[in-house]
Amino acid sequence: MSALTITPNGPLRGTIRVPGDKSITHRALLTSALAEGSATITGYCRGDDCLNTLRALQALGVAIEVETDTVRVWGKGLGGLTEPVLPLDCGNSGTGLRLLAGVLAGQPFFSILTGDDSLRRRPMGRIVNPLRMMGAAIQGRKGGELAPLAIQGGTLQGIEYRSPVPSAQIKSAVLFAGLFAQGETRFSEPAPSRDHTERMFRYLGIPLETDGCHVVLSGRPTYTAKDVSVPGDLSAAAFFIVGASLVPGSEVRIVNIGLNPARTGILDVLGEMGADIRIVNQREDAGEPVGDLVVRAAPLRGVTIEAADVPKMIDEFPIFCVAAALAEGRTVVTGAEELRVKETDRIHAMATEMTKLNVPIQETPDGFVLDGGAVVKGGTCTSHGDHRVAMALAITALTGDAPTTILDTDCIATSFPNFHDNLLELLTISL
């Protein structure tokens, strides 16, 4: 088990580039593998989550050449995947497993999807049910509620499915299965979730219609591979955005960041809190809005977050807790019960670990209440095996009165292998 010790060391200053967007990387790999022809994916996320999806595709017969900053994928077309010899290990990635399940549901062969201890505890019934409705035979623990999932794919039929919760992973699993289905696949959800899959499909010329919370996909399209440039991951950038906002004297520029409106909830909320964030050099790449972020330290104030706000910042709640801890006034979060079924129970994990650092946070069933203005104390805490919890605690430690040691930090590599290097680079520049 690895550990990371963070010593408060003055302002964050400089320019950095964060890993490619995890969500877009998964989708670029999958759509390229199912396309006709070859594509180069530039700026892909080299975290373990995306590498596990890449290896799964290789095990399904897809030729992939990996370089430092690029991946070349030779597409097999919708009917070209081959039956894997061994179970496909998705590691810690819920996105990888759920999207692959959608692809494998339409294959005329048997496959098994599994992952680490954390992933095998996460709910899978939410994607298993619609895939079964489309015609796939799927078995798993607790009736298919938990991985490993054994999938006997085959001929699928388009369905009309209403998701009980807004979820890009449920939507994407159904849409990927819909590529192989006869007829139309219609998906709706109670509130808009991330639309990376829809944007990627449109970029590649896959016919689909969108209207708010509704998506309609015509099955069995043929499409040609196109090169994809993956922007930096806003969820990864969020740690440095909050760090630069909180540590006096900081000024950080983060280049080439994805600014998909379904992902920018954290920027909206931090702006409401008083953060000094400017977006410059805006443009569009592979169907996604992109820009650079310039962040300067500024006093923050507490806010109220309700259920409607949650989907647009679902991955950023651990680092949002840190912003709330140092803000003036009270922050209240409700309607965020989905955080309890992420890589860990993030509500409980953050409440437990922030309390160790003298942050007055009160856990609630669907969120938390936090009285800001905390005087952060150094100490020892643990990541609970969750990469976002680990990095959020590291940023908290920058504001402490003494060094803080975070235990079990190997998990950071699932999304941001160079996190500590980037942090040290900004701190070194500030000396």
C-alpha positions in Angstrom: 0.0 0.0 0.0 1.5 3.3 -1.1 1.2 6.6 0.8 1.5 10.3 -0.2 2.7 13.0 2.2 1.7 16.6 1.3 3.4 19.5 3.0 1.8 23.0 2.8 4.2 25.0 0.6 2.9 28.3 -0.6 1.0 29.2 -3.7 0.4 27.1 -6.9 1.8 28.9 -9.9 2.4 27.9 -13.5 0.9 26.2 -16.5 0.0 22.5 -16.7 -1.7 19.9 -18.9 -3.9 17.3 -17.3 -4.6 13.8 -18.6 -7.0 13.3 -21.5 -10.7 13.0 -20.6 -11.4 9.6 -19.3 -15.0 9.5 -20.5 -14.1 10.5 -24.0 -11.2 8.2 -24.2 -13.4 5.1 -23.4 -15.8 6.2 -26.1 -13.1 7.0 -28.7 -11.6 3.5 -28.2 -14.9 1.7 -28.4 -16.3 3.6 -31.4 -13.0 3.3 -33.3 -12.9 -0.4 -32.7 -16.4 -0.8 -34.2 -15.7 1.5 -37.2 -14.6 0.7 -40.7 -11.0 1.7 -41.2 -8.3 3.0 -38.8 -8.1 6.1 -36.5 -5.5 7.8 -34.4 -6.6 8.9 -30.9 -4.4 11.8 -29.6 -4.2 12.9 -26.0 -5.9 9.8 -24.6 -6.1 9.2 -20.9 -3.3 6.8 -19.9 -4.9 6.0 -16.5 -5.5 2.4 -15.7 -9.3 2.6 -16.3 -8.8 3.5 -20.0 -5.9 1.1 -20.4 -8.1 -1.7 -19.2 -10.7 -0.9 -21.8 -7.9 -0.8 -24.4 -6.7 -4.3 -23.3 -10.3 -5.6 -23.4 -10.6 -4.5 -27.0 -7.3 -6.2 -27.9 -8.6 -9.4 -26.3 -11.7 -9.1 -28.6 -9.4 -9.1 -31.6 -8.9 -5.4 -32.2 -5.4 -4.3 -33.4 -4.2 -1.3 -31.3 -0.8 0.3 -31.4 0.0 2.4 -28.3 2.4 5.3 -28.3 3.2 7.8 -25.5 0.5 10.3 -26.5 -1.4 8.5 -29.3 -3.2 5.3 -29.9 -3.8 3.8 -33.4 -6.9 1.6 -33.7 -7.7 -0.6 -36.6 -11.5 -0.9 -36.6 -13.2 -4.3 -37.1 -16.6 -3.0 -38.0 -19.8 -3.9 -36.1 -19.5 -7.6 -36.9 -15.7 -8.1 -36.6 -15.1 -8.7 -32.9 -14.0 -12.2 -31.8 -14.8 -14.3 -28.7 -12.3 -13.6 -25.9 -10.4 -16.6 -24.4 -10.4 -15.2 -20.8 -12.7 -12.9 -18.7 -12.2 -9.2 -19.6 -10.9 -7.4 -16.5 -12.1 -3.7 -16.3 -10.2 -3.0 -13.1 -11.9 -0.2 -11.3 -13.8 1.3 -14.2 -17.6 1.3 -14.0 -17.6 3.2 -17.4 -15.5 0.6 -19.1 -17.5 -2.4 -17.8 -20.9 -0.9 -18.5 -20.1 0.4 -22.0 -18.4 -2.9 -22.9 -21.5 -4.7 -21.7 -23.5 -2.8 -24.2 -21.1 -3.7 -27.0 -20.9 -7.4 -26.0 -24.7 -7.7 -25.7 -24.8 -7.5 -29.5 -22.0 -10.1 -30.2 -22.8 -13.7 -31.3 -20.5 -15.1 -28.7 -19.9 -15.6 -24.9 -17.9 -13.2 -22.8 -17.3 -12.4 -19.1 -16.8 -8.9 -17.7 -15.2 -8.5 -14.2 -13.2 -6.0 -12.2 -11.6 -5.3 -8.9 -13.2 -5.6 -5.5 -14.7 -2.1 -5.6 -16.2 -2.6 -9.1 -17.7 -6.0 -8.1 -19.7 -4.1 -5.4 -21.1 -1.5 -7.8 -24.7 -1.8 -9.1 -25.0 -3.4 -12.6 -28.7 -4.2 -12.6 -29.3 -0.7 -14.0 -27.6 -1.7 -17.3 -28.4 -5.5 -17.2 -32.2 -4.9 -17.2 -32.4 -2.9 -20.4 -29.8 -5.1 -22.2 -31.9 -8.1 -21.3 -35.0 -6.3 -22.7 -33.1 -5.9 -26.0 -32.5 -9.7 -26.2 -29.1 -10.3 -24.5 -28.7 -13.2 -22.0 -26.8 -11.9 -19.0 -26.0 -13.6 -15.7 -24.3 -12.3 -12.7 -24.2 -12.3 -8.9 -27.5 -11.5 -7.2 -29.4 -12.1 -10.4 -27.2 -9.8 -12.5 -27.0 -7.0 -10.0 -23.3 -7.4 -9.4 -20.3 -8.4 -11.6 -18.8 -10.6 -12.8 -21.3 -10.5 -15.7 -21.5 -13.5 -18.1 -22.9 -12.3 -21.4 -24.3 -14.4 -24.2 -24.9 -11.9 -26.9 -26.9 -12.3 -30.0 -29.6 -10.6 -32.1 -30.9 -7.5 -30.4 -34.1 -5.6 -30.9 -34.4 -1.9 -30.4 -36.5 -0.9 -27.4 -38.0 2.2 -25.8 -36.4 2.5 -22.3 -37.0 5.0 -19.6 -34.2 5.1 -17.1 -35.2 5.7 -13.5 -32.1 7.9 -12.9 -30.1 10.3 -15.1 -27.0 8.3 -16.0 -24.6 8.6 -18.9 -23.4 5.1 -18.3 -26.8 3.6 -18.5 -27.6 5.7 -21.6 -24.3 4.8 -23.2 -24.7 1.0 -22.5 -28.1 1.1 -24.2 -26.9 3.2 -27.2 -23.8 1.0 -27.8 -26.1 -2.0 -27.8 -28.5 -0.1 -30.0 -25.7 0.0 -32.7 -26.3 -3.8 -33.1 -30.1 -3.8 -32.7 -32.8 -4.1 -35.3 -34.9 -1.0 -35.6 -34.8 2.1 -33.4 -33.5 2.3 -29.8 -35.2 5.1 -27.8 -33.8 6.2 -24.5 -35.1 8.8 -22.0 -34.0 9.9 -18.5 -35.5 12.2 -15.9 -32.8 14.8 -16.3 -30.0 15.3 -18.9 -26.8 13.4 -18.2 -23.4 13.7 -19.9 -23.7 13.5 -23.7 -20.2 12.4 -24.7 -21.6 9.3 -26.5 -24.1 11.3 -28.5 -21.4 13.8 -29.5 -19.0 11.0 -30.5 -21.7 9.3 -32.5 -22.6 12.5 -34.4 -18.9 13.3 -35.0 -18.6 9.8 -36.7 -21.7 10.2 -38.7 -23.8 7.7 -36.8 -27.5 8.7 -37.2 -29.2 9.7 -34.0 -31.7 12.3 -32.8 -31.6 14.1 -29.5 -34.2 16.2 -27.7 -33.4 17.2 -24.2 -33.6 14.0 -22.1 -34.5 11.8 -25.1 -32.3 10.0 -27.6 -33.3 8.0 -30.7 -30.7 5.8 -32.5 -31.2 3.9 -35.7 -29.6 0.5 -35.5 -27.0 -1.2 -37.6 -25.3 1.8 -39.1 -22.0 1.6 -41.1 -19.6 4.3 -40.3 -16.0 5.2 -41.1 -13.3 5.7 -38.5 -12.1 9.3 -37.9 -9.1 10.6 -35.9 -10.0 11.9 -32.4 -8.2 14.5 -30.3 -9.2 14.0 -26.7 -9.3 17.2 -24.5 -8.0 17.4 -21.0 -10.3 16.0 -18.3 -12.2 18.7 -16.4 -12.7 16.3 -13.5 -8.9 16.0 -13.2 -8.4 19.7 -13.7 -10.9 20.4 -10.9 -8.3 19.4 -8.2 -6.0 22.2 -9.4 -8.9 24.6 -10.0 -9.9 24.3 -6.3 -6.3 24.3 -5.1 -5.5 27.5 -6.9 -8.7 29.1 -5.7 -7.9 28.3 -2.0 -4.2 28.8 -1.6 -3.4 32.5 -1.3 -1.2 34.0 -4.1 -2.0 31.2 -6.6 -2.4 31.6 -10.3 -2.6 28.5 -12.6 -3.3 28.0 -16.3 -4.7 24.6 -17.3 -4.6 24.1 -21.1 -6.8 22.2 -23.5 -9.7 21.3 -21.2 -13.0 19.8 -22.3 -15.8 22.2 -21.6 -18.8 20.0 -22.4 -21.9 21.8 -20.9 -23.0 18.6 -19.2 -19.6 18.5 -17.3 -19.1 22.1 -16.3 -21.3 22.1 -13.2 -18.2 22.4 -11.0 -17.2 25.6 -12.8 -20.7 27.0 -12.4 -20.8 26.2 -8.7 -17.3 27.6 -8.0 -18.3 30.7 -9.9 -21.3 31.1 -7.6 -19.0 30.6 -4.7 -16.8 33.5 -5.9 -14.0 31.7 -7.6 -11.9 33.7 -10.1 -11.9 31.4 -13.2 -11.5 32.7 -16.8 -12.0 30.6 -19.9 -9.8 31.5 -22.8 -8.9 30.1 -26.3 -12.3 28.5 -26.7 -12.8 26.2 -29.7 -14.4 22.8 -30.8 -12.5 19.6 -31.4 -14.1 16.2 -32.4 -17.5 17.5 -31.5 -16.5 18.7 -28.0 -16.0 22.3 -26.8 -12.5 22.9 -25.5 -10.6 25.8 -23.9 -7.9 26.9 -21.4 -8.7 27.8 -17.8 -6.9 30.6 -15.9 -7.6 30.4 -12.1 -6.5 32.8 -9.4 -6.9 32.6 -5.7 -10.2 34.2 -4.4 -12.3 34.1 -1.2 -15.1 31.6 -1.5 -18.6 31.4 0.1 -20.9 28.5 0.9 -23.7 27.4 -1.5 -26.7 25.1 -1.6 -26.6 22.2 -4.0 -29.8 20.3 -4.9 -30.7 17.2 -6.9 -31.0 19.1 -10.2 -27.4 20.3 -9.9 -25.8 16.9 -9.1 -25.5 15.2 -12.6 -23.4 18.0 -14.0 -20.8 17.7 -11.2 -21.2 14.1 -10.0 -17.5 13.2 -10.2 -16.3 16.5 -8.6 -18.0 16.2 -5.3 -14.9 15.0 -3.3 -13.0 18.1 -4.4 -16.1 20.3 -4.1 -16.1 19.3 -0.4 -12.7 20.8 -0.1 -13.8 24.1 -1.6 -16.8 24.1 0.8 -14.6 23.4 3.8 -12.5 26.6 3.2 -15.4 28.8 2.1 -17.1 31.2 4.4 -20.6 30.2 5.5 -22.6 27.0 5.3 -22.8 24.6 2.3 -25.7 22.1 2.1 -25.8 19.3 -0.5 -29.0 17.2 -1.1 -30.1 14.8 -3.7 -26.6 13.3 -4.2 -27.3 9.7 -3.0 -25.7 8.4 -6.2 -22.3 9.3 -4.6 -22.8 6.3 -2.3 -22.4 3.8 -5.2 -19.3 5.2 -6.9 -15.8 3.7 -6.5 -16.6 3.9 -2.8 -19.3 5.6 -0.7 -18.0 9.1 -1.4 -20.3 10.8 1.1 -19.1 8.6 3.9 -15.5 8.6 2.8 -15.2 12.4 2.6 -17.1 12.9 5.8 -14.9 10.4 7.7 -11.5 11.7 6.3 -12.3 15.4 6.4 -13.3 15.1 10.1 -9.8 13.7 10.8 -8.4 16.9 9.3 -10.6 19.1 11.6 -13.2 19.9 9.0 -16.8 20.2 10.5 -18.7 18.1 8.0 -22.0 16.3 8.8 -23.0 13.4 6.7 -26.6 13.0 5.6 -28.4 10.2 3.7 -28.2 12.1 0.4 -25.4 14.6 0.9 -23.8 16.6 3.6 -23.8 19.9 5.6 -20.6 21.7 6.0 -19.9 24.8 8.0 -17.0 26.5 6.2 -14.0 28.4 7.4 -12.3 25.3 8.7 -8.8 25.4 10.2 -7.3 22.4 8.6 -5.0 20.3 10.7 -2.3 18.0 9.4 -2.7 14.3 10.1 -3.1 10.9 8.6 -6.1 9.8 6.5 -6.9 7.2 3.9 -8.3 7.2 0.3 -10.7 4.3 0.8 -9.3 3.0 -2.5 -10.9 5.9 -4.4 -8.7 8.0 -6.7 -10.9 11.1 -6.4 -11.0 10.9 -2.6 -7.2 10.6 -2.5 -6.6 13.6 -4.7 -9.2 15.7 -2.9 -7.5 15.0 0.4 -4.1 16.0 -1.1 -5.5 19.4 -2.1 -7.1 19.7 1.4 -3.6 19.1 2.9 -2.2 22.1 1.0 -4.3 24.4 3.3 -3.3 22.6 6.5 -1.1 23.7 9.4 1.3 20.7 9.1 2.0 17.8 6.7 -0.7 15.3 6.0 -0.1 11.7 5.0 -2.7 10.0 2.8 -2.7 6.2 2.8 -3.6 3.8 -0.1 -2.8 6.2 -2.9 -2.1 3.6 -5.7 -5.7 4.2 -6.8 -4.7 7.6 -8.2 -3.2 5.9 -11.2 -6.7 4.8 -12.3 -7.3 8.3 -13.7 -4.3 10.6 -13.1 -0.9 8.9 -12.9 1.0 12.2 -12.9 -1.1 14.0 -10.3 1.7 14.3 -7.7 4.3 15.4 -10.4 1.9 18.1 -11.6 1.3 19.3 -8.1 5.0 19.4 -7.3 5.7 21.3 -10.6 3.2 24.0 -9.6 4.6 24.3 -6.1 8.2 24.4 -7.3 7.5 27.2 -9.8 6.0 29.2 -6.9 9.1 29.0 -4.8 
